[in-house]
Amino acid sequence: MADPKDRINQLQERLDVILSRQMQFSKEIEALKQDIRAIQDVENTRIFKEETAEKESPVFTNESKPEPEKEASPLQETVVPQPEIEEPQPIQKPKKKSDLEKFIGENLISKIGIVIIVIGVGIGAKYSIENELISPLTRIILGYLVGIGLIGFGVKLKKNYENLSAVLVSGAITILYFITFFAHSFYGLIPQSMAFALMVLFTVFAVVAAINYNKQIIALLGLVGAYAVPYLLSDGSGNILVLFCYMAIINMGILVLAFKKYWKSLYYAAFTLTWLIYFTWYALDYSANTQFGIAFTFLSVFFISFYLTFLAYKLLKKEQFKRGNIVVLLLNSFIYFGLGYALLMNHETGNQLLGVFALGNAVIHFLVSALIYKYKLADNNIFYLVSGLVLVFLTIAIPVQLDGNWVTLLWVAEALLLFWIGRSKAIPVYERLSYPLMLLAFFSLLQDWAVTYEYYYYLDDAQLKPFFNIQFLSSLIFTAGFGVILFLNNKKGAISEDDKTHWTNSLFNYVIPAIFLFVLYNTFRLEIANYWNNLYLSSEVTLIPDGETHERTFRNYNYNDLKVVWSILYTVFFMSALAFFNIKKLKHQVLGYINLGLNSISILVYLTGGLYVLSEMRARYLDIESIGYFDVGLINLWLRYVSYLFVALILYTCFRYLKATFMTWKFKIGFDFLLHITILWTLSSELLHWLDIAGVTQTYKLGLSILLGIYALSLIVLGIFSSKKHLRVGGILLFGLTLLKLFFFDLTALDTIGKTIVFVVLGVLLLISSYLYTKYKDKIVDENS
């Protein structure tokens, strides 16, 4: 609710404007009346006793100027169109000039004047000090006399010139602050207790004057302006205790004003200057050995004063929170915590109390929220915001006090609890507080993975037991927590129509499910890798190789290859299982497209990386010397056939996606290419596999070229009979690649018989393809039509 005095001032200003306009209109009306009388006298000599003609004034438009006639018409009731002219446009311009002139003359000039006076006093004082023209006591007395004189003069002018009076009083208060600080800190003319007593008195006077005048300028110049005094007068030898006490007094004055008024610019200016001064001192001059107590004490004083100042008006006036208010409250809390944390971290004893400090922050906000709730001091939004700060600092206290998996687990539990309260009780603040906790828990889990698995990998004596370790359990609990969050989010009716357009809906449609799937996938993948890592580390042997004199350490690298293959197969299986779950249960279109893309990537990784590693394992099995060092079994041969089953499964899921009704984009051509590339690649690998086992290593190029040619023909035949042009084109392209391979790669390595065979076979295959195209040309033409 607006202050009555503010309302009176506003109405008085409007009344002044209207009165000035009225006087201007009166002058114009009087001039118009005189013109009318003069014209009427002339007309009366020519027209006798014709009142109607006089009222209409037909002769006026012939003998007089049009503009005076039209502007005089508002006085004559018989003329209808004249009221339109009564809105004189020329009046608007004088108004603007008058308002601008009023602003400059009554407001701006006075403010500039008082600033110049203060600067002049400062310059004069500085000059007198440097040249020792007057004694320190005389300087101080003259300063006080100037300040008191300005106050007296301002008070005397208050009745008739309130704005000018307010400016003079505010400038005088600034001068009094200036002189008091100067007298104590530089000349020692007054003791510390008296200096602070005077500053308290000036602060009280400034508060009373600001309230009495209802002018924010007094508070700004008298209180916030006083922040600059120590820096304007400092010679680098000031006492930090005096400075902080001085600032605390100013902030207390602002706190009093906050209960009476709520001038936001005053609060924001004091807030910014206080923390800026404190941070500058901390960064440049702070000494942990001698100033820790002062620094921490005044850090807490500033934090509490601004906290109370911020809440005072909100609680008393029941004002709703806005984004700017929330930003200031959070800034104040986190600046206090950040600086306090830095102070404690660099202190010998304080670095052991970091968790207690974070917990203490949570307790402060808890006490405030409890008072708000118990006495119903504010609306729910304020209560939820302060309560949210309790949870935030509890969350921060967790990693400060604990280590490792406990941090991740507690953050997940806290995020789940906040989300459940927010959704079940319809309290959006709690739900939104859970979002950063989810991300914190996720990044904490990533750190746990990096530290745990990397640490145990290099510790031969402390290997991490696969699937029976704290890290695997933590990952499962994390996954379960996120799964419950997704379940709560997807419950029918959990999201309102308004929330569906909110940015958080995108968060739960993409980010949180992505984190859930990523963690679920890696939870088991890391344990599979850990299992093979343990076998690899345990396989270490130390021996002297033949022909050498020193011992060397060997490990069975076959376990590393097995780790790669089983990791790829697990990835293929995971993507297949995800596809089946989506097709049968979720029917989520976006997840379907993402899953198709991941399936394709998994297949390509298997073809390029998996089959290559399987060929290395085959070579290791066939290497007698390698078997002599380590036990390499038949798994190196039969594992490839197990992998074919996994690949067939994931290809089947891709086919099922094409048939799913919830998938609008089918990608049939893409699936055909993926299928045939997989089959051809696998057949080529299988051919090389058996040629290697058979010991036929010289003719693998011949065999590959023939295989490519046969498959190219198969694609053309399949394309003709299934009416799929893209398969026929693919077959032709494959023929082209085969011919390029033949001429640029095979001819240099094949003997004459091999060249003859490959040329004849490819020639026959090309002729068959041409024959098929000729025989079924009508079918192809009809298909194209």
VENPE-V31445 format. One line per field, one symbol per residue. burial: I if it has 16 or more other ideal C-beta (glycine too) atoms within 10 Angstrom, else O. A space follows every 50 residues. Layout:
burial->???
//
This chain:
burial->OOOOOOOOOOOOOOOOOOOOOOOOOOOOOOOIOOOIOOIOOOIOOOOOOO OOOIOOIOOIOOOIOOOOIIIIIOOOOOIOOIOOOOOOOOOOOOOOOOOO OOOOOOOOOIIOOIOOIIOOIOOOIOOIIOOOOOOIOOIIOIIIOIIOOI IOOIOOIIOOOIIIIIIIIIIIIIIIIIIIIIIIIIOOOOOOOOIIOIIO OIIOIIIOIIIOIIIIIIIIIIIIIIIOIIOOIOOOOIOIOIIIIIIIII IIIIIIIIOOIIIOOIIOIIIOIIIOIIOOIOOOOIOOOOIIOIIIOIIO IIIOIIIIIIIIIIIOOOOOOOOOIOOIIOOIIOIIIOIIIIIIOOIOOI OOOIOOIIIOIIOIIIOIIOOIOOOOIIOOOIIIIIIIIIIIIIIIIIII OOOIIOIIIIIIOIIIOIIIIIIOOOIOIIIIIIIOIIIIIIOIIOOIIO OIIOOIIOOOOOIIOIOOIOIIOIIOOIIOIIOOIOOIIOOOOOIOOOOO OOOIOOIIOOOIIOIIIOIIIIIIOIIIIIIIIIIIIOIOOOOOOOOOOO OOOOIIOIIIIIIIIIIIIIIIIIIIOIIOOIIOOOOIOOIIOIIIOIII OIIOOIIOOIIOIIOIIIOIIOOOOOOOOOOIOOOIOOIIOOIOOIIOII IOIIOIIOOIOOIOOOIOOOIIOIOIOIOIIIOIIOOIIOIOOOOOOOIO IIIIIIIIIOIIIIIIIIIIOOOIOOIIOIIIOIIOOIIOIIOOOIOOOI OOOIOOIIOOOIOOIIOOIOOIOOOOOOOIOOOOO
//
